Amino acid sequence: MKRVNIEATQPQAYKAMYGLSHYLSTSKLTKTHQELIKIRASQINGCAYCIDMHTTDALKAGETIQRIFLLNAWRETTLFTEEERVILELTEAITFIHKEGVNEELYERAAETFDEEYLAQVIMAIATINTWNRIAISTTLQPPLRA
């Protein structure tokens, strides 16, 4: 059965989501941090459309293939900085919010690592990609076939 095209049937809602995404793209968040958040949350949620889009974007922005390949095992490698490790752990905690939430120890580390503005932008980036993942998965958006 064909799924609803939310962009066509609810253009104002899509416009609002794009507005949030655009704001985040112009925020203080580094491109690396943005793409790590998007890829990791999309991996957890199993969103093929978003994994494809954001790994492609990350490569264009200079991310390495090796780091992308190892992203789902980031705890097992030294290829990620301490800042990136905090962001990845926070991404997992917020994406799996129903399990434990964001515990005090993690939040304290994040608050020590980033100023309030940057931390707020990290949290908003995580929330936004999780929403995009849910839209893409529930409407079965498919990544484009590349040669």
N, C-alpha and C positions, 0 to 999 in steps of 0.2 A: 504494500500500500504506500502510495506517495505521501510524504510527510508535509506538514505546513511549512511554507516559506515565510518565516517571521519577518524578514526584511521587507517582503512585498505586502504582507497583511498588517503589519504593525510598524510602518516606517518611522513613526515618531519614537517608538521604543528603541529601535535600532540606532536612530540618530543620537539618542541619549547615551547609549552604550559607546558609540563611536566618539562622542564628545568626551566621555571619561577616558577612553583609550588615548585620545589625542592629548588631553591634559597630561596624562602620565608620560607620554612620549616627549613632552616639553618640560617635564619636571627635572629635579636635580638627580633623579635616578640615572646611573650610568646605563649605557646600552647593554653592557655585559650583565649587570644586575637584572635589568628588565627581561632579557632573554633567558637567563637562568631560571628566573621565577616562572616564566611562561612555559618553558620546556618541562621543568620538573613537575609543576602542577598538572600539565597535560599528560605526562607519563603516568602519574598516579591515577588520574581520572580515565585514562585509556582513550583519549581523544585523538584519533589519527589525523583528523583535519588540522588541529592546532599543533600537534607535534611536527607535522610536515611543514606547516607555515613558519613556525618559530625556529626550527632547526635551520631552515633555509635562510631566514632573516639573520640568525646568529652567525652563520658562515659568511654571509655578505658583510657583516659588521666586524669580521676578523676573528671570530671564535674558532678554536681549533677542532678538528674532527675528533681528535683523541678525547678532549674534555667532553664533547657531546656524547661520544660513545660511553664514557665512564660516568655520566651524570647520575644515572640511577644507582651507582655504587660510590657516590661521592665520599662517603665515610671511610671507604677502604683505600683511598688514594690521597696523596699529598699535592695533587695538582690544583686544588682550590684554596684560595686565601682564607684567612680567618673570617674576614667580612663575608665572603661568599658562603662559607660554611654556616654562619649564623643565618644568612638569608635563606639558604636551602633548608635548614632545620625549621625555621619559621614558616617557610612555604609548606613543608610537610605537616606541621602542627595545625596550621589554619585549614589546609585542604582536608585533613582528617579531624576537623574540629569536633566531630561527634565522639571521638575516642577519648581524648584527654584534654583537648583544648590547648591553650597556650599556657603552660605552667609558669610559675613565678620565676624559676631559675632561668628558663629560656628568655622570658621577657626582660629580666634584669640584664642578661648578657647582651640582648639586642639594644636595650636602652643605654648600656655602657659603650656599645660599638658605634651607634648612630645617634645623631641629635634628633630631637622630637620631630622636626619637619621631615627628615629623611625616613625615619621609622614609620611615620604616618603614610608616606608615599609607598614604602615597601608593603605595608599592610593593604593599602588600596590596590596596589598592583596585583597582589595575591588574590584578593577578593574579586577583582575584575576578570582575571583569567579563569578563575573557577566559574564565574557566570558565563563567560564565552564558551567554556568547555561544555557546560550543561546545555546551552543552546545548540551547539554543534552536534552533540551526541543525541539529544532528543529529537532532532530533525534530520539525523543521519547525513550531515554534510560530508562530502567525500573530497579527499585531496585530489588535486589535478594529476593526471598521469604525465610523468616526465620521461623523456627518452634518455 
